Amino acid sequence: MGLILDTSFVIAFERERHRGGHGVAAAFLSSRTAETLYITFTVAGELAAGKTAANFRNWQLLCAPFKMLPWTMEIAWQYGELYRRLQSTGTLIGANDLWIAATALVHRMDLVTGNVGEFRRVNGLNVIPFQRN
């Protein structure tokens, strides 16, 4: 099926690569070689906002190892559903995390994140915790 990697994971993986060593992100990926790895359009945007990807070519290289899931009408609707549900219970999460969660739910994929507390608020979302270095 596949796994969605959130921004915290991709950044940790990139930092490990720059240090030339293997860390928990690389070890996680090594244990999941049969999985197709995805990022969402939101993760790609968050990466574009960072200093590592301050130019277009660096951003492309940062995103290149992963397939990107684009925005769809179904994801937009799921975003709205999640927003209303979480807001009504006083457990609303950040807008970008809502987009990532909505994408994962629509595609029925697990989400790998270091931001477990936020994403665990989303019913039906399977969260795979990732401990950053």
PyMOL commands that set and color helices and strands:
alter all, ss='L'
color gray80, all
select helices_A, chain A and resi 7-19+24-30+41-48+56-63+73-88+95-107+116-119
alter helices_A, ss='H'
color red, helices_A
select strands_A, chain A and resi 3-5+37-40+67-69+110-113+127-129
alter strands_A, ss='S'
color yellow, strands_A
deselect
rebuild
show_as cartoon
